[in-house]
Amino acid sequence: MKSYPVLILAAAALLSCGQQKKPAQQTEKDSTQAMKESMDHLPAPTVNFITTAATANLKEIRLGQLAKKKAQDERIRQYGAMMEKDHTVANEQLQAIANRTGVTMPADLPDDAKATEQTLTDTKKENFDREYIKEMIGDHKKAVLEFNNVTTSKDTAISNFARNMLPKLNAHLEEANTILEDMRKQINKRDISHN
């Protein structure tokens, strides 16, 4: 009778030896898959908009933080600070909608956005300002289109959020375009003065 606990412990030890830990990438894939499955019952447009907008906000926050540290031009540093602040507020508002609808917002950037962040991190300081502001123009053009598309959404929280955010996104885009145009004028002036 006393041998039963010993047999049970031995069997448990053998079973645990046979189990291997999953690699980190597999665990991350399983987690992503579980997140997707938990939202299968939700309308795809709602899930897509919230996850896309949240990812865009995270990207603008992280690149804004990078611009504050790395930019040469004070105007670019201020623009980066504005991106960090405005997109943090937007993500907080979006989180409230996600909580209500049951959508799980992404906790980190996808690989393509991480690659952009790394490219800008590796960009030489003298080229950073121009590359960063060009990225902001591209990102905000896409965002304005996406937000315009959901202003007529049946989900009133999403359509209201999009309508409220559009003026700010358009202002971000306009400011980025103005900054880039001013940079071009400065380059042209330098080129003329060197000739």
RODOLUM-554820 format. One record per atom (N, C-alpha, C): residue in one letter; x, y, z. Coordinates in steps of 0.1 Angstrom, whole numbers, plus 5000, padded with zeros to 4 digits. Atoms other than C-alpha are relative to their C-alpha. Layout:
<nodes>
AXYZ;...
</nodes>
This chain:
<nodes>
M500849885000;M500050005000;M500850135000;K499149884999;K502850245008;K500750034987;S499249985013;S504350204973;S499250084990;Y500849935009;Y501450374956;Y500450154998;P499549865001;P502550734964;P501350014992;V498750005006;V506050644952;V499849984985;L500350025014;L504650504919;L499450124993;I500649885006;I502550814913;I501050114998;L498949905002;L505551044919;L500949964989;A499150045011;A507650834896;A499450024986;A500849985013;A504950844868;A500050154997;A500049855002;A504651224873;A501350054995;A498749965004;A508351264870;A500349964986;L499750055014;L508551054838;L499250094990;L500849925009;L505651254823;L500650144998;S499549865001;S507251594831;S501350004992;C498750015008;C510651474816;C499750004985;G500350025014;G508951394784;G499450134993;Q500649885006;Q507351744780;Q501150104998;Q499049905004;Q509352014763;Q499350145000;K500649875000;K508852384766;K499950044985;K500249955014;K507452554735;K501050124998;P499149885003;P509852804718;P499150135001;A500749874998;A508953174724;A499150034988;Q500749975012;Q507853214688;Q498749924999;Q501250085001;Q505352924690;Q499050055011;T500849944990;T504053064723;T499350124996;E500549875005;E503553404707;E498949974989;K501050035010;K501753244677;K498749945006;D501150054993;D499553044700;D499150115007;S500749894993;S498653364720;S499350084989;T500749925011;T497853554687;T498849924995;Q501150085005;Q495753264675;Q498850005010;A501150004990;A493853244708;A499350145001;M500749875000;M493253624707;M499150014988;K500949995012;K491853594671;K498749915003;E501150094998;E489653294681;E499050065011;S500849944990;S488353494712;S499150114994;M500849895006;M487053764688;M499249954987;D500750065012;D485553524661;D498650044999;H501449975000;H482053614671;H499750154998;L500249855002;L482553994666;L500050034986;P500149965014;P481854174634;P501550034995;A498749985006;A485054174612;A500450144998;P499649865002;P484954544603;P500350075013;T499749944987;T484854634640;T501449965005;V498750054995;V487754414649;V501250064991;N499049955009;N489754524618;N500350155003;F499849864997;F489254894625;F500750025013;I499449984987;I490054874662;I501549965000;T498750055000;T493154664657;T501050084991;T499249915009;T494454874627;T500250135006;A499849874994;A493855204645;A500949995012;A499150024988;A495455074677;A501449984996;T498750025005;T498454954658;T500650134995;A499549875005;A498755294640;A500350095011;N499749914989;N498555474673;N501349965007;L498850054993;L501255254689;L501250044992;K498949965008;K503455324659;K500350145001;E499849864999;E502955694660;E500650045014;I499549974986;I503655694698;I501549975000;R498650055000;R506855494694;R500950094991;L499249925009;L508155694664;L500150145005;G499949874994;G507256014682;G501050015011;Q499050014990;Q509355914711;Q501450004994;L498750015006;L512155834688;L500450144994;A499749875006;A511856174670;A500450105011;K499749914989;K511956354704;K501549995004;K498650034996;K515356194711;K501050034988;K499050005011;K516956184676;K499950114990;A500249895011;A515556474655;A501050115003;Q499149885000;Q517956764647;Q499350135002;D500849885000;D515257014641;D499050015011;E501049994988;E513257144671;E498649984995;R501450015005;R510157154649;R499649854999;I500350155001;I510456774643;I499949945014;R500150054986;R511056714680;R498650035006;Q501349964995;Q507856914688;Q498949924993;Y501050095007;Y505956714661;Y500049865006;G500050134994;G507156394676;G499350005014;A500749994987;A505956504711;A498550014998;M501549995003;M502556594696;M499549864996;M500550145004;M502356244680;M499949915012;E500150084988;E503156084713;E498850035008;K501149964991;K500556284732;K498749974993;D501350025007;D497756284706;D499649864998;H500350145003;H498055924697;H499849915013;T500250074987;T498255814734;T498550035004;V501449964997;V494956004740;V499049924991;A500850075009;A493455844709;A499949855004;N499950144997;N494555494720;N499249985013;E500850014987;E492955554755;E498550004996;Q501450005004;Q489655644738;Q499649874992;L500250125007;L489955344715;L499949885009;Q500050114991;Q490655114744;Q498649995007;A501350004994;A487255224759;A499049934991;I500850065010;I485555124727;I500349854999;A499650145001;A487454794725;A499549925012;N500650064988;N486454714761;N498549974999;R501450015001;R482854774753;R499649894989;T500450095011;T482854564721;T500749865002;G499450134998;G485154284734;G501249984991;V498950015009;V487954354709;V501350015009;T498750004993;T491454274722;T501050094992;M499149925007;M493854554712;M501449945000;P498650055000;P497354464701;P500950075011;A499149954990;A499954504728;A501350054995;D498749965006;D502854554704;D499950024985;L500049975014;L503754654669;L500149874992;P499750125009;P503554404640;P501450024994;D498650005005;D506754314623;D500450114990;D499749895009;D506454564595;D500250135006;A499849874993;A506054854619;A501350005008;K498750014993;K508954724640;K501250024991;A498949985009;A511054714609;A500250154996;T500049855003;T510155084601;T500750075012;E499449944988;E511055174637;E501549985000;Q498650035000;Q514354994634;Q500850084989;T499449935011;T515155154600;T500250155004;L499849864996;L514555504615;L501050015011;T499050004989;T516555414646;T501450004994;D498750025006;D519455314623;D500350124990;T499849895010;T519055624600;T501050105006;K499049904996;K521955874602;K499250125005;K500749884994;K521056184623;K499750104989;E500249895010;E521456414593;E498849974990;N501050045009;N518856214574;N498749975007;F501150044992;F516456134602;F498850084999;D501149915000;D514256444602;D499149984987;R500750015013;R513356404565;R499349864999;E500650145001;E512756024567;E498849995009;Y501150014990;Y510656054598;Y498850084995;I501149925004;I508456334584;I499349944988;K500650075012;K507956144551;K499249885005;E500850124994;E506855834572;E498750055006;M501249954994;M504356054591;M499050044989;I500949965011;I502956184558;I499349874995;G500550125005;G502455834545;G499049935010;D500950064990;D500955704577;D498750085002;H501249924998;H498555994581;H499150004988;K500850015012;K497355974545;K499249875001;K500750134998;K496455604552;K499050015011;A500949994989;A494855684585;A498750084996;V501149925004;V492655964570;V499049924991;L500950085009;L491355724543;L499349895009;E500750104992;E490655444569;E499050065009;F500949934991;F488955684593;F498850054992;N501149965008;N486855834565;N499149884997;N500850125003;N485755484556;N499049955011;V500950054989;V484255414590;V499150105006;T500949894995;T482455744596;T498649964998;T501450055002;T479355564583;T499849865006;S500150134994;S479855254604;S498749995008;K501250024992;K476755104620;K500350005015;D499649994986;D478755094652;D500250155003;T500049864998;T478055444665;T501250055008;A498849964993;A480955444689;A501250014991;I498949995009;I483355374661;I499950114990;S500249895010;S481855614636;S500250145007;N499749874993;N481855894663;N501550025003;F498549994998;F485455814672;F500750054988;A499449965012;A486455834636;A499750154996;R500349865003;R484656164630;R500750105009;N499349914991;N486156314661;N501550004998;M498650005002;M489656204652;M500450064987;L499749955014;L489556314615;L500650145000;P499449875000;P490256684622;P501450005005;K498750014994;K493256594643;K501049934990;L499250075010;L494556344617;L500450094988;N499749915011;N494156594590;N501050115003;A499149894995;A495956864611;A501449945001;H498650064999;H498856614617;H500649994985;L499550025014;L499056544579;L500450144994;E499749875006;E498956914570;E501350055006;E498849964993;E501656994596;E501249934994;A498950085005;A503856714583;A500350054986;N499849955013;N503356834547;N500750145000;T499449864999;T504257194557;T501549995004;I498750024996;I507357074575;I500949954989;L499250055012;L508556874545;L500250104990;E499949895010;E507857164522;E501050105004;D499049914995;D509857394544;D501449944999;M498750065001;M512757144545;M500550014985;R499649995015;R512757134506;R500450144997;K499649865003;K512857514505;K501350035006;Q498749974994;Q515757524529;Q501249934992;I499050075008;I517657264508;I500250084987;N499849925012;N516957464476;N500750135002;K499349884997;K518157784492;K501549975002;R498650034998;R521357614503;R500749964986;D499550045013;D521857464468;D500350134991;I499949885008;I521357814452;I501250085006;S498949924994;S523757984477;S501449934997;H498750065002;H526457724470;H500450014985;N499749995014;N526257784432;N500650134996;
</nodes>
